[in-house]
């Protein structure tokens, strides 16, 4: 079978299977992120939500991944929607499951399964293509900020000091616009294949750099997934009346697609939606924290499984949220202020008097 010349139905099946395989691979690589009973606390979206403990959390995970495996073979719309609902529930228990590679795969499965398949293949194709447009367009737009320019330029100067500074500077300022234009170019006949090659090159460079640097392996499957998905989806893209097919007889199902790919990411620019859920990737906008432990009694009261992450910074004992989460969950800490505040309160709860002032401080270390 030639994956570059598939029917719409075949494309839909391949794209969904790639999304499922991405989730399954990460399930093997990072199994503990899906469990509630572990050496890193879950961070619920709502304080009042009940948190299942072992073995209930294990049973829920088995059901979730069992449904994913069954969907590979059954391609059943009810199963696809149920997978999306369970994922939403799992994220409400622990926001660290809102990783961009999980989120994109679940949106792919959701978009494919909320529409009737028979006779609506073009609608589904356009819905999923909007998701990939959003991935690259918004990622580019989010990079238009001064912190990105400073940090990106610093990284280029560090690794490519032999290149003339003016060229590095020009490339740095061009990156956000190039990436945003790649998303747009996917919908234009004359530029589509150029955009495909550009996206494949970008993901390939990221994979090579991750192996070269020796970290970030958790995003390698996601990059490979996107390379294959973009090839399959856009190489023979049905441009004729694609927009009309989608927006004709506009309904609530189509509005769900527009909500998650256009409206919510746009609202992030005004602080109303999370950065990672708005496709803010490698933009330098994310805040990464360490927690300074100022109180000696609290420092001694913390369990040994936390104390092993103690580090000294400027003579103070600190715990890096990313190091702790990355070691246990195998994914980075979810970078929203509400999450680090919850983690700080979790640590403070080990003090004899958790209301004591100046127990801890939060410090952003990546800016």
Secondary structure, DSSP 8 states (H G I E B T S, - for coil): --TTS--HHHHHHHHHHHHHHHHHHHHHHTGGGG-SSSSS----SSTTS----TTHHHHHHHHHHHHHHHHHHH--HHHHHHHHHHHHHHHHH-GGG--HHHHHHHHHHHHHHSS-STT-HHHHHHHHHHHHHHHHHHHHHHT-SHHHHHHHHHHHHHH-TTS-HHHHHHHHHHHHHHHHHHHHHTT-TTTHHHHHHHHHHHHHHHHHHHHHHT--GGGHHHHHHHHHHHHHHHTT---TTHHHHHHTT--HHHHHHHIIIIIHHHHHTTTSS-SGGGT--S-S----EEEEE--HHHHHHS-HHHHTTEEEETTEEEEEHHHHHHHHHSS-----HHHHHHHHHHHHTTSSSTT-TTSEEEEE---
